[in-house]
């Protein structure tokens, strides 16, 4: 499941890196890599997402709760998203 959620998020962001949903999910991903910061994400931003995209956000939160926000698959997904957002 973890890699499935990550792959869906990577595909969403690569498809349109500067769309509102992509940037909102990217912001969530950015917070999920900052454990010391307490994973600070404004939950009201979930209102800006479609139900489909909220499900991805919830999947990412579940991934973090299961310590899936680390390791090779996580790092590869982050690199792909960073590249898309910064270069897209």
N, C-alpha and C positions, 0 to 999 in steps of 0.2 A: 504493500500500500504506500509506503513512504516514497519509493522511487516513482510510483504512479502519480502521486500528488506533485512531487517535484517536477516531473516531466510535463505535466499539464501546465504548471505555472511557467516553466521555461518557454513552452510553446506559446502561451498567452502573451508573454512579454516580448518574445521575438517577433510575433505577428504584428504587433503595433506598440513599440516600446514607449511611445509618448502619449498613449491614450490614458484617460483618467483611471480606468480599472487597472491597467498595467502599473502605473506609477503608485497607486494605492497599495497593491499587492507587493510591489517592490519595497515600499516603505515598511510594510509588515515584515518582510524577509529581513530587511536591514536591522530591525529591532530584535528579531529572533536570534541574531548572532551576538547580542550584547547581554549576556547573562548578568554581569555585574551591574548593568544599568536597570535591571529588573524587567527587561523586555517591555519598555514603555511604548505603548501604541495607543492612540486615541480610539477607543472602541466606537465612538460615534462615526468614525470614518467608514465603518461597515455599512452605514446607511447609504453611502454613495455607491455601493456595489450592487450589482444585480444579484438575485438569489443564487444563480449559478456561480458567480464569482465569490459570493460569501461562503459557499460550500468549499471552495478552494482555500479561502482564508481559514476556515474552521479546520480543514485538513492540515494546514500548516501549523496551527496551534496545537493540534493533537500530536503532530510529529514532534514538536518541541517538548510536549509533556512526556513523551516516550524517549526523550534524549536523542531523537533523530536529527537534531540540528547540529550535527557534527559528522565527521567521517568523509570518505572519498566521494560518495554520491552527493552529499550536501555541498561540498567544496566545488565539485564540478558544476553543479546547478548554479551556485553563486557566481562562478566565473562566467558562465553563459549569460546569465541575467545582467551582470555588470557590463559585459561587453555589448549586449544589445542596447541597454539604456544609455550608456556613455558614447557608443559609437553609432547608434541608430538614428 
